[in-house]
């Protein structure tokens, strides 16, 4: 591996060679100081589960087209003992979509208006979801409670992004500035991109808050959910280190320099709440954002259609429910299509990057 490449994995044989080769290619770009492959590394247009740190150049195509994609974790006002999963499943199935729910009045809008604002409060396809969860095990009770978590409550995890807005930004800068070749950090194109990028990140965070509101409204429960974590997985941030401005590109990676991080697996596995350790330079100031895909989407139904019926594929090993009207997507997002989240967490722990605070298990997963 090159001097500027680090791979965080307790089992290098677990990583796909195609993703490793893609990582080597982007590590060779001009100005790259460090490239990191996280334990959930897997192939994409650029490898997902990647951190690229550069100086003097930025690379919008590394961040990709879903700028601001990430996860928000909310503590709802629902008592765990009063959870009505069967009733909630029926309400979501009967509603067909949460998109028709009106948005709440928002006096704290932090982003500029865009042509994509009509999509605010929508989840999107692919691996995006909203999931009601309950605390499973708490390993650090003091930190858990000091951080505002309450084991008696139902939690809501929302994974979504900028819903076409980020894609329009990337397309614009590729066409007008040939951004796929990189932009000098002090160029006009880079400055304009960063301004639009930052707006898309704020847009995506607001989108996740609106999704939470719409979902809880559809369930007919209290919508006063408290957001305790927001983690952006596709972004470009600036870090000043020893009077050098370094550009941290994250593609499917959680920031490790902003407090607690939530790392989910699939809909059929646990979600981990972790605290990054003090020194995460090894991993590019970042952590894995999930378990990472194991199978290509085109393979999933073929591999699994004899294992499940149209009903059993909507129930996980935790007896949690899955609401999704897209049969193809149900198979593409099946737990078997993803790597083992426990192995991802083990790799981060063995590298001295995290402390596990708690785990959560799914109650109800909602996908478009």
Secondary structure, DSSP 4 states (H G I P E B T S, - for coil): --TTEEE--S-GGGS-HHHHHHHHHHHTSTTEEEEEEEEEEE-SSS-EEEEEEESSEE-HHHH-SSTT-EEEEEEEEEEGGG--HHHHHHHHHHHS-STTSPPPP-S---S---TTGGGTT---STT-EEEEEEEEEES-HHHHHHTT--TTEEEEEEEE--TTHHHHHHHHHHHHH-GGG-EETTSHHHHHHHHHHHHHHHHHHHHHHHHHHHHHHHHTS---PEEEEEEESEEEEEEEETTEEEEEEEESEEESSSS-EEEE--TTS-EEEEEE-S--GGGTSEEE-S--B-S-HHHHHHHHTTT--TTGGGB-TT--EEE-S-HHHHHHT-GGGB--HHHHHHHHHHTT-EEEEEEEEEEEEE--
